[in-house]
């Protein structure tokens, strides 16, 4: 296989945005007829679309449409070239639907200009288009031009295609009856490239995919020459040698339009606000099943926030959420004994989801009685501590109670403490985000979401707060807030907070990986980073007043996790988390993305004993 092709496959596999390469079989070719079309949108732009039609479709045997719109190519191209797998899973493929794949605007064989997270527009003329109008126009054309359909349409997609599915729910086409956004982006300010506005340096290698426009129709990836070549197995060396974010940008991506947009828009300004999907999710009136992974290092907040928003704004929607012990898109690939990083969660978990949840959802709404509920749980959530699926009638669960764990005297306790804990933070000697150096060569981060955190314990720039061994199980189920009261000797700081499950010293897992010491394992359960500059508003950065006590409050994202009897609950706090996230110079700047090494400022940082972690606990 040619090198550039294998690199492209690896890229798609890591992102979870291309279907798994399997031993070729003839099921799709034997059972479907492939047609390719240029479908015109209301402004005249034509989108390239492949349609796989069951060969036994007829006036008496009609099929629904199941559609995916993507920026990641609908290859293979050519009506005689077939995918070896169609649809979101093999069960749905064998049940047969009219499967539709479309290159979105500006990508691969489609016309138009590509925009990352296309803003929703006010529709005044036919030239006012967005992804929801393109979804509507595509559905309308398919209904009229592909015969032997039953008049129903479903849509699905993971990651960026998950965003296209989520925004497609706004098409308001009466034939659209079922949508499943999976690992969807909801707002780039807190998905993928940014977390609370802090740039995710671990995404640095991805930018050729998103920031190079094509100049003609393309059936192959035109951006491959822009990829950064690996020079060492020690992935950390690349980031240390790169220098500052400014240095990396100027060396590798000065002509990359998306990286330039990120560098220039450090605040949540109009550019980012226009790309936020959540304010637009209103009046959805069909079935929506949002899917995510608790260990999705790319899009964890997206599915949680999309589900919660639809729940509030769209009472007519049949709204469901599924969260499993998966990394990004992991539910589409069965791995047998299911591990994330070094932690085992059970057997055949992806197959269970595909067969009993995903297939049931689409079969019911596309081939059954659309007006009736499919009988799925409101929220199907995998408890990553108890290692079982749990069903909830509402999410977050109504019987969960908010409990504060205070950070004082190196302990987590139910009462506020006196004084403070202090550490010395130096951007020139940052806390690492992992001790697996090969992982830093990855296309995007993955394993850190559940990784053993013992490598950070004991560093003088990491604060650690731990409970005693638990005398009973405690289940966190819902949102988590970090409510920090801090001060710094300098004018800016980041705060990285990790929630950790500390295993007993004699812990023996049901399944293990060779070479891993599971006794006293510090498994990360949840984490997040917050720039103090955005503590009051994300629209404008504000400097810290040196040595003045200041509140910095932010969400860590949700969990459903039981801390078992005999385990300990731990919180780690630091102000650097490298190279997962770009370094804060710790000196306030209007645009810290352009900080130089000369701007790096060492600081003494205090976390006061009245700081707490607020969690929703099942009673």
C-alpha positions as CSV (number, residue, x, y, z in Angstrom):
1,X,0.0,0.0,0.0
2,X,1.3,3.4,-0.8
3,X,2.5,5.5,2.1
4,X,0.2,8.4,1.6
5,X,-2.8,6.1,1.5
6,X,-1.9,4.3,4.7
7,X,-1.3,7.6,6.5
8,X,-4.8,8.8,5.4
9,X,-6.4,5.6,6.7
10,X,-4.6,5.9,10.0
11,X,-5.9,9.5,10.2
12,X,-9.4,8.5,9.6
13,X,-9.2,5.5,12.1
14,X,-7.9,7.7,14.9
15,X,-10.6,10.3,14.4
16,X,-13.3,7.6,14.3
17,X,-14.6,9.2,11.2
18,X,-14.2,6.5,8.6
19,X,-15.6,3.0,8.7
20,X,-13.4,0.2,9.9
21,X,-11.4,-1.6,7.2
22,X,-12.6,-5.1,7.1
23,X,-11.8,-8.1,5.0
24,X,-13.6,-7.3,1.7
25,X,-16.9,-9.0,1.2
26,X,-19.6,-8.7,-1.4
27,X,-22.6,-8.1,0.8
28,X,-23.0,-4.4,-0.2
29,X,-22.3,-5.0,-3.9
30,X,-24.6,-8.1,-4.0
31,X,-27.5,-6.3,-2.2
32,X,-27.3,-2.7,-3.3
33,X,-27.1,-0.6,-6.4
34,X,-24.9,2.4,-6.1
35,X,-25.8,5.7,-7.8
36,X,-24.0,9.0,-7.7
37,X,-25.6,12.4,-8.0
38,X,-24.8,16.1,-7.8
39,X,-27.7,17.4,-5.8
40,X,-28.5,21.2,-6.3
41,X,-28.9,23.4,-3.2
42,X,-31.2,26.4,-3.2
43,X,-28.3,28.8,-4.0
44,X,-27.1,26.7,-7.0
45,X,-24.2,24.9,-5.3
46,X,-24.2,21.2,-6.0
47,X,-23.3,18.6,-3.4
48,X,-21.8,15.3,-4.4
49,X,-23.9,12.4,-3.1
50,X,-23.7,8.6,-3.2
51,X,-26.9,6.5,-2.8
52,X,-26.9,2.8,-2.1
53,X,-30.3,1.4,-3.0
54,X,-31.4,-2.1,-2.0
55,X,-31.8,-4.2,-5.1
56,X,-35.1,-5.6,-3.9
57,X,-36.6,-2.2,-3.5
58,X,-39.9,-1.9,-5.4
59,X,-43.2,-0.2,-5.3
60,X,-44.4,-2.9,-2.9
61,X,-41.2,-3.1,-0.9
62,X,-40.2,0.5,-0.1
63,X,-37.2,1.5,2.1
64,X,-36.5,4.5,4.2
65,X,-33.4,6.7,3.8
66,X,-30.5,6.6,6.3
67,X,-28.1,9.5,5.6
68,X,-24.7,10.7,6.6
69,X,-23.3,14.1,5.6
70,X,-19.5,14.4,6.1
71,X,-16.5,16.5,5.5
72,X,-14.3,13.4,5.6
73,X,-15.0,11.9,2.1
74,X,-17.6,9.5,0.9
75,X,-15.1,7.3,-0.9
76,X,-14.9,5.2,-2.8
77,X,-15.9,7.3,-5.8
78,X,-17.4,5.8,-8.9
79,X,-20.7,3.9,-9.3
80,X,-18.9,0.6,-9.7
81,X,-16.8,1.2,-6.6
82,X,-18.6,0.1,-3.4
83,X,-18.0,0.5,0.3
84,X,-17.5,-2.8,2.1
85,X,-19.8,-1.6,4.8
86,X,-22.7,0.9,4.8
87,X,-24.8,2.4,7.6
88,X,-23.9,2.9,11.3
89,X,-23.6,-0.9,12.0
90,X,-23.8,-4.3,10.4
91,X,-27.3,-5.1,11.8
92,X,-28.8,-2.1,10.1
93,X,-26.8,-2.8,6.9
94,X,-28.2,-6.3,6.7
95,X,-31.8,-5.0,7.5
96,X,-31.3,-2.8,4.4
97,X,-32.1,0.9,4.0
98,X,-31.5,3.4,1.2
99,X,-28.1,4.5,2.5
100,X,-27.0,8.1,1.5
101,X,-23.6,9.6,1.8
102,X,-22.8,13.3,1.0
103,X,-19.7,15.4,0.8
104,X,-20.6,18.8,2.5
105,X,-19.8,22.1,0.9
106,X,-16.3,22.7,-0.1
107,X,-15.1,19.1,0.6
108,X,-13.9,16.5,-1.8
109,X,-16.2,16.2,-4.8
110,X,-18.8,18.8,-3.7
111,X,-18.9,22.4,-4.9
112,X,-18.7,25.5,-2.6
113,X,-16.4,26.8,0.1
114,X,-15.7,24.9,3.3
115,X,-16.4,26.6,6.6
116,X,-15.6,25.0,10.0
117,X,-18.9,24.7,11.9
118,X,-20.9,26.6,9.4
119,X,-22.8,29.4,11.2
120,X,-26.6,29.2,11.2
121,X,-28.1,32.1,9.2
122,X,-31.3,34.1,9.1
123,X,-33.0,33.0,5.9
124,X,-34.1,36.1,3.9
125,X,-33.1,35.0,0.3
126,X,-32.3,31.8,-1.5
127,X,-28.6,32.6,-1.1
128,X,-28.9,32.4,2.7
129,X,-27.8,28.8,3.3
130,X,-26.3,26.8,6.1
131,X,-26.0,23.1,7.0
132,X,-29.7,22.8,8.0
133,X,-30.9,24.2,4.6
134,X,-28.5,21.9,2.8
135,X,-30.0,19.0,4.8
136,X,-33.5,20.1,3.9
137,X,-32.7,20.5,0.2
138,X,-31.0,17.1,0.1
139,X,-33.9,15.3,1.7
140,X,-36.4,17.1,-0.7
141,X,-34.4,16.0,-3.7
142,X,-34.0,12.4,-2.5
143,X,-37.7,12.0,-1.9
144,X,-38.5,13.2,-5.4
145,X,-35.7,11.5,-7.4
146,X,-34.9,8.2,-5.7
147,X,-37.9,5.9,-6.3
148,X,-39.3,3.2,-4.0
149,X,-38.6,5.1,-0.8
150,X,-41.2,5.0,2.1
151,X,-41.1,8.7,2.7
152,X,-39.0,8.6,5.9
153,X,-35.5,9.9,6.5
154,X,-33.0,9.2,9.3
155,X,-29.6,10.7,9.7
156,X,-26.4,9.7,11.7
157,X,-22.8,10.6,12.0
158,X,-19.9,10.6,14.4
159,X,-17.7,13.6,15.4
160,X,-17.8,16.2,12.6
161,X,-20.6,14.2,10.9
162,X,-22.2,14.2,14.3
163,X,-22.3,18.0,14.1
164,X,-23.8,17.8,10.7
165,X,-26.4,15.4,12.1
166,X,-27.1,17.7,15.1
167,X,-27.5,20.8,13.0
168,X,-29.5,18.8,10.5
169,X,-32.2,18.4,13.2
170,X,-33.0,22.0,12.4
171,X,-34.0,21.2,8.8
172,X,-37.6,20.9,9.9
173,X,-38.4,18.7,6.9
174,X,-41.5,16.6,7.7
175,X,-39.8,13.5,6.3
176,X,-37.0,13.7,8.8
177,X,-38.1,11.4,11.7
178,X,-34.9,10.2,13.4
179,X,-31.5,11.7,14.0
180,X,-28.6,10.3,15.9
181,X,-25.8,12.8,16.5
182,X,-22.8,10.8,17.8
183,X,-19.8,12.5,19.5
184,X,-21.2,15.7,18.0
185,X,-19.4,19.1,18.2
186,X,-21.7,21.7,19.8
187,X,-19.3,24.6,20.2
188,X,-15.6,24.7,19.3
189,X,-15.0,26.9,22.4
190,X,-15.3,23.8,24.5
191,X,-15.0,20.9,22.0
192,X,-12.0,19.6,20.1
193,X,-9.7,22.5,19.7
194,X,-10.5,24.6,22.7
195,X,-11.5,23.9,26.3
196,X,-12.9,27.0,28.0
197,X,-10.9,28.9,25.4
198,X,-7.6,27.2,26.1
199,X,-6.0,25.8,23.0
200,X,-5.6,22.0,22.9
201,X,-2.1,21.6,21.7
202,X,-2.6,17.9,21.4
203,X,-4.6,18.7,18.3
204,X,-1.7,20.4,16.6
205,X,-1.2,17.7,14.0
206,X,-4.8,17.8,12.8
207,X,-4.9,21.2,11.2
208,X,-4.1,20.3,7.6
209,X,-7.5,18.4,7.6
210,X,-9.4,21.5,8.6
211,X,-7.5,24.5,7.3
212,X,-6.6,23.9,3.7
213,X,-9.2,24.8,1.0
214,X,-9.3,22.7,-2.1
215,X,-9.3,24.4,-5.5
216,X,-11.1,21.8,-7.6
217,X,-13.1,18.6,-7.2
218,X,-11.0,16.1,-5.2
219,X,-11.5,12.3,-4.8
220,X,-8.4,12.1,-2.6
221,X,-7.1,14.1,0.4
222,X,-5.5,17.2,-1.1
223,X,-4.0,18.3,2.2
224,X,-1.6,15.4,2.8
225,X,1.6,17.3,2.0
226,X,0.9,19.7,4.9
227,X,1.1,17.0,7.6
228,X,4.0,17.2,10.1
229,X,6.3,14.2,9.7
230,X,7.2,12.2,12.8
231,X,10.9,12.5,13.7
232,X,11.1,10.6,17.0
233,X,9.3,7.9,18.9
234,X,9.5,10.4,21.8
235,X,6.5,12.5,20.9
236,X,7.2,15.0,23.7
237,X,10.4,16.0,22.0
238,X,8.5,17.5,19.1
239,X,6.5,19.8,21.4
240,X,9.6,20.8,23.5
241,X,11.6,21.5,20.3
242,X,8.6,23.5,18.8
243,X,8.9,26.2,21.4
244,X,5.8,28.4,22.0
245,X,2.5,28.1,20.3
246,X,3.4,31.2,18.3
247,X,6.6,29.5,17.2
248,X,4.7,26.4,16.1
249,X,2.1,28.4,14.2
250,X,4.7,30.5,12.3
251,X,6.8,27.4,11.4
252,X,4.0,25.1,10.3
253,X,0.6,26.7,9.8
254,X,1.0,30.4,8.8
255,X,-1.1,29.7,5.7
256,X,-3.6,27.5,7.4
257,X,-6.9,29.4,7.6
258,X,-8.4,27.6,10.5
259,X,-5.3,27.8,12.7
260,X,-5.1,31.5,11.9
261,X,-8.7,32.0,13.0
262,X,-8.0,30.2,16.3
263,X,-4.8,32.2,16.9
264,X,-6.5,35.6,16.2
265,X,-9.8,34.9,18.2
266,X,-8.6,34.3,21.7
267,X,-11.9,35.5,23.3
268,X,-15.4,34.2,22.8
269,X,-16.1,36.9,20.3
270,X,-18.6,37.1,17.4
271,X,-16.5,34.6,15.4
272,X,-17.0,31.8,17.9
273,X,-20.5,32.9,18.9
274,X,-21.7,32.5,15.4
275,X,-20.4,28.9,15.4
276,X,-22.1,27.9,18.6
277,X,-24.9,25.4,17.8
278,X,-26.7,25.3,21.2
279,X,-28.6,28.6,21.0
280,X,-30.2,27.4,17.7
281,X,-31.5,24.0,19.0
282,X,-35.1,24.8,19.3
283,X,-38.5,23.4,18.3
284,X,-37.2,20.0,17.2
285,X,-40.1,17.7,16.8
286,X,-38.7,14.3,15.8
287,X,-36.8,11.5,17.6
288,X,-33.2,12.4,18.6
289,X,-30.7,9.9,20.1
290,X,-27.5,11.6,21.1
291,X,-24.5,9.3,21.7
292,X,-21.2,9.9,23.4
293,X,-18.3,8.3,25.2
294,X,-17.2,9.0,28.8
295,X,-13.6,8.8,27.6
296,X,-14.0,10.8,24.4
297,X,-11.0,13.2,24.5
298,X,-12.4,15.1,21.5
299,X,-16.1,15.7,22.0
300,X,-17.3,14.9,25.5
301,X,-19.2,18.2,26.1
302,X,-21.0,18.1,22.8
303,X,-23.4,15.2,23.3
304,X,-24.1,16.1,26.9
305,X,-24.9,19.7,26.0
306,X,-26.9,18.9,22.9
307,X,-29.1,16.4,24.8
308,X,-29.7,18.9,27.7
309,X,-30.5,21.8,25.4
310,X,-33.0,19.8,23.3
311,X,-34.5,18.6,26.6
312,X,-35.1,22.2,27.6
313,X,-36.1,23.7,24.3
314,X,-38.0,21.0,22.4
315,X,-40.7,19.3,24.3
316,X,-42.0,17.6,21.2
317,X,-38.7,15.8,20.5
318,X,-38.4,12.2,21.6
319,X,-35.0,12.9,23.2
320,X,-32.6,10.1,24.3
321,X,-29.0,10.1,25.4
322,X,-26.5,7.2,25.5
323,X,-23.1,7.5,27.2
324,X,-20.8,4.5,27.2
325,X,-17.2,3.7,28.4
326,X,-15.9,4.6,24.9
327,X,-13.3,6.8,23.4
328,X,-14.1,8.9,20.3
329,X,-16.5,6.9,18.2
330,X,-15.5,3.6,20.0
331,X,-19.1,2.3,19.9
332,X,-18.8,1.6,16.2
333,X,-15.8,-0.8,16.6
334,X,-16.2,-4.0,18.6
335,X,-13.0,-4.9,20.5
336,X,-14.2,-7.9,22.4
337,X,-12.8,-7.4,25.8
338,X,-13.4,-3.6,26.2
339,X,-10.5,-1.6,27.5
340,X,-10.0,2.2,27.6
341,X,-6.2,2.7,28.0
342,X,-5.4,0.2,30.7
343,X,-8.8,-0.1,32.4
344,X,-11.2,-3.0,31.6
345,X,-15.0,-2.3,31.3
346,X,-16.6,-5.5,30.1
347,X,-17.1,-7.6,27.0
348,X,-18.8,-6.9,23.7
349,X,-20.0,-3.5,24.8
350,X,-20.1,-1.9,21.3
351,X,-22.1,-4.9,20.0
352,X,-24.6,-4.5,22.9
353,X,-25.1,-0.8,22.0
354,X,-25.4,-1.5,18.2
355,X,-27.8,-4.4,18.5
356,X,-30.0,-3.3,21.3
357,X,-30.0,0.5,21.2
358,X,-28.9,1.9,17.8
359,X,-30.7,-0.6,15.6
360,X,-33.8,-0.5,17.7
361,X,-33.9,3.3,17.4
362,X,-33.6,3.5,13.6
363,X,-35.7,0.4,13.0
364,X,-38.6,1.7,15.0
365,X,-38.7,5.3,13.7
366,X,-37.9,4.5,10.1
367,X,-39.8,1.2,9.6
368,X,-42.3,1.3,12.4
369,X,-44.9,3.7,13.9
370,X,-43.1,7.0,14.1
371,X,-45.8,8.5,16.4
372,X,-45.1,6.0,19.1
373,X,-42.1,6.0,21.4
374,X,-39.4,3.4,20.6
375,X,-39.3,2.3,24.2
376,X,-35.7,3.3,24.8
377,X,-34.6,4.6,28.2
378,X,-34.5,8.4,28.5
379,X,-30.8,8.1,29.5
380,X,-28.7,5.0,29.2
381,X,-25.5,5.7,31.0
382,X,-22.6,3.4,31.7
383,X,-21.3,3.6,35.3
384,X,-17.6,3.6,34.8
385,X,-16.9,2.7,38.4
386,X,-19.4,-0.1,38.9
387,X,-18.9,-1.1,35.3
388,X,-22.6,-1.6,34.5
389,X,-25.2,0.1,32.3
390,X,-27.8,2.2,34.2
391,X,-31.1,3.6,33.0
392,X,-32.4,7.0,34.2
393,X,-35.9,8.4,33.7
394,X,-34.3,11.9,33.6
395,X,-30.8,13.1,33.3
396,X,-29.2,14.4,35.4
397,X,-31.1,12.1,37.8
398,X,-33.7,13.9,39.9
399,X,-32.7,11.9,43.0
400,X,-29.1,13.2,42.8
401,X,-28.1,15.7,45.5
402,X,-25.3,18.2,45.3
403,X,-22.5,17.6,47.7
404,X,-19.4,19.8,48.2
405,X,-16.0,18.2,48.8
406,X,-13.7,20.9,50.2
407,X,-10.0,21.1,49.4
408,X,-8.0,21.6,52.5
409,X,-5.0,20.1,54.3
410,X,-4.4,17.7,51.4
411,X,-7.7,16.1,52.1
412,X,-11.2,16.1,50.6
413,X,-13.8,16.6,53.3
414,X,-17.4,17.8,53.7
415,X,-16.5,20.9,55.7
416,X,-14.7,24.1,54.6
417,X,-11.1,24.4,55.7
418,X,-8.9,27.2,56.9
419,X,-5.7,28.6,55.3
420,X,-4.5,27.6,51.8
421,X,-2.4,25.1,49.8
422,X,0.4,26.6,47.7
423,X,2.5,25.6,44.7
424,X,5.1,27.1,42.4
425,X,4.2,27.1,38.7
426,X,6.8,27.5,36.0
427,X,5.7,27.4,32.3
428,X,9.3,26.5,31.5
429,X,9.0,23.3,33.5
430,X,5.4,22.2,33.0
431,X,3.4,19.3,34.5
432,X,3.1,16.6,31.8
433,X,-0.3,15.4,30.7
434,X,0.9,11.8,30.3
435,X,4.0,9.7,30.9
436,X,3.4,7.7,27.7
437,X,5.8,9.5,25.4
438,X,4.7,7.7,22.2
439,X,1.1,8.9,22.7
440,X,2.3,12.5,22.0
441,X,2.9,11.4,18.4
442,X,-0.8,10.6,18.0
443,X,-3.1,12.5,15.7
444,X,-5.3,13.4,18.6
445,X,-5.1,12.6,22.3
446,X,-7.0,9.5,23.5
447,X,-5.7,7.5,26.4
448,X,-5.2,10.3,28.9
449,X,-8.9,10.4,29.7
450,X,-8.6,7.3,32.0
451,X,-4.8,7.2,32.4
452,X,-3.0,6.4,35.7
453,X,-2.1,9.7,37.3
454,X,0.6,8.5,39.7
455,X,3.2,10.2,37.6
456,X,2.0,13.6,38.7
457,X,1.7,12.9,42.4
458,X,4.5,14.4,44.5
459,X,5.4,17.1,42.0
460,X,5.8,20.5,43.9
461,X,3.6,22.1,41.2
462,X,0.7,19.7,41.7
463,X,-1.7,19.9,44.6
464,X,-3.3,16.6,45.7
465,X,-6.4,16.2,47.9
466,X,-7.6,12.7,48.9
467,X,-10.3,11.2,51.0
468,X,-9.7,8.3,53.4
469,X,-10.6,4.9,52.0
470,X,-14.4,4.9,51.5
471,X,-16.5,2.8,53.9
472,X,-19.3,2.6,51.4
473,X,-19.9,3.1,47.7
474,X,-20.5,6.7,46.5
475,X,-22.0,7.3,43.0
476,X,-21.4,10.5,41.2
477,X,-24.1,11.0,38.6
478,X,-24.4,14.3,36.8
479,X,-22.6,17.5,36.6
480,X,-19.4,18.5,38.5
481,X,-18.4,22.0,39.3
482,X,-14.9,23.2,40.5
483,X,-15.5,26.1,42.8
484,X,-12.0,27.4,43.4
485,X,-10.8,30.4,45.5
486,X,-7.3,31.2,44.4
487,X,-4.6,33.9,44.3
488,X,-1.5,34.2,42.3
489,X,1.7,36.3,42.5
490,X,1.3,37.0,38.8
491,X,-1.6,38.3,36.6
492,X,-2.8,35.1,34.8
493,X,-3.1,31.4,35.4
494,X,-4.8,28.2,34.2
495,X,-6.3,25.7,36.5
496,X,-6.3,22.1,35.5
497,X,-8.5,19.9,37.8
498,X,-8.6,16.1,37.7
499,X,-11.1,13.8,39.5
500,X,-9.3,10.5,40.2
501,X,-10.4,7.1,41.5
502,X,-7.6,5.7,43.7
503,X,-7.7,1.9,43.7
504,X,-6.9,-0.2,46.9
505,X,-3.3,-1.4,47.2
506,X,-4.5,-5.1,46.8
507,X,-6.8,-4.3,43.8
508,X,-6.9,-7.1,41.2
509,X,-8.9,-6.4,38.0
510,X,-11.1,-8.9,36.2
511,X,-8.9,-8.4,33.1
512,X,-5.6,-6.7,33.0
513,X,-2.9,-5.5,30.6
514,X,0.6,-6.9,30.9
515,X,3.1,-4.8,32.9
516,X,0.5,-2.6,34.6
517,X,0.5,-2.3,38.4
518,X,-3.2,-2.0,39.3
519,X,-2.7,-1.8,43.1
520,X,-2.9,1.9,44.1
521,X,-3.8,2.8,40.4
522,X,-4.9,6.4,40.1
523,X,-7.5,6.2,37.3
524,X,-8.6,9.6,36.0
525,X,-12.4,9.8,35.9
526,X,-12.8,13.4,34.7
527,X,-10.7,16.5,34.1
528,X,-10.9,20.0,32.7
529,X,-8.9,23.2,32.3
530,X,-9.9,26.8,33.0
531,X,-8.1,30.0,32.2
532,X,-8.6,32.4,35.1
533,X,-8.8,35.2,32.5
534,X,-12.3,34.0,31.6
535,X,-13.6,33.6,35.2
536,X,-16.2,36.4,34.8
537,X,-16.9,36.3,31.1
538,X,-15.5,34.4,28.2
539,X,-16.2,37.4,25.9
540,X,-13.2,39.3,27.3
541,X,-10.1,38.3,29.3
542,X,-9.4,39.9,32.6
543,X,-6.1,40.0,34.5
544,X,-5.8,38.7,38.0
545,X,-4.8,41.2,40.7
546,X,-1.6,39.8,42.2
547,X,-2.1,38.1,45.6
548,X,-5.8,38.9,45.7
549,X,-8.2,36.1,46.6
550,X,-10.4,35.4,43.5
551,X,-13.1,33.0,42.7
552,X,-12.7,30.8,39.6
553,X,-15.7,28.5,38.9
554,X,-16.1,26.1,36.0
555,X,-17.6,22.7,35.0
556,X,-15.6,19.6,34.8
557,X,-18.2,17.9,32.6
558,X,-20.5,15.1,33.8
559,X,-19.7,11.6,35.1
560,X,-21.6,8.5,36.1
561,X,-19.1,6.8,38.3
562,X,-19.3,4.8,41.4
563,X,-16.3,5.1,43.8
564,X,-16.3,1.7,45.4
565,X,-15.9,0.8,49.0
566,X,-12.2,0.7,49.8
567,X,-11.3,3.2,47.0
568,X,-10.4,6.8,47.6
569,X,-11.5,10.0,45.8
570,X,-8.8,12.3,44.8
571,X,-8.5,15.8,43.2
572,X,-5.3,17.0,41.5
573,X,-4.8,20.7,40.7
574,X,-2.0,22.2,38.6
575,X,-1.6,25.3,36.3
576,X,0.2,23.5,33.5
577,X,-0.9,20.4,31.5
578,X,1.6,20.0,28.7
579,X,1.6,19.1,25.9
580,X,-2.1,18.4,26.0
581,X,-2.8,22.1,26.3
582,X,-0.8,25.2,25.2
583,X,1.0,26.9,28.1
584,X,-0.4,30.0,29.7
585,X,2.5,32.5,30.0
586,X,1.1,33.4,33.5
587,X,1.5,37.0,32.6
588,X,-1.8,38.6,31.4
589,X,-1.8,39.4,27.7
590,X,-4.6,40.5,25.4
591,X,-3.8,37.5,23.2
592,X,-1.7,34.8,25.0
593,X,-1.6,32.7,21.9
594,X,1.2,35.0,20.7
595,X,3.2,34.7,23.9
596,X,7.0,34.4,23.6
597,X,9.4,32.6,26.0
598,X,10.2,36.0,27.4
599,X,6.6,36.4,28.5
600,X,6.7,33.2,30.6
601,X,6.3,34.2,34.2
602,X,6.8,32.0,37.3
603,X,4.2,32.3,40.0
604,X,3.3,31.2,43.5
605,X,-0.3,30.1,43.4
606,X,-2.6,29.5,46.4
607,X,-5.8,27.4,46.5
608,X,-7.8,28.3,49.6
609,X,-9.4,25.8,52.0
610,X,-12.9,27.1,51.2
611,X,-12.5,25.8,47.6
612,X,-14.6,22.8,46.7
613,X,-15.7,20.3,44.1
614,X,-19.5,20.2,43.8
615,X,-20.8,16.9,42.6
616,X,-24.2,15.4,42.1
617,X,-24.4,12.2,44.3
618,X,-27.0,9.5,44.0
619,X,-28.9,9.0,47.3
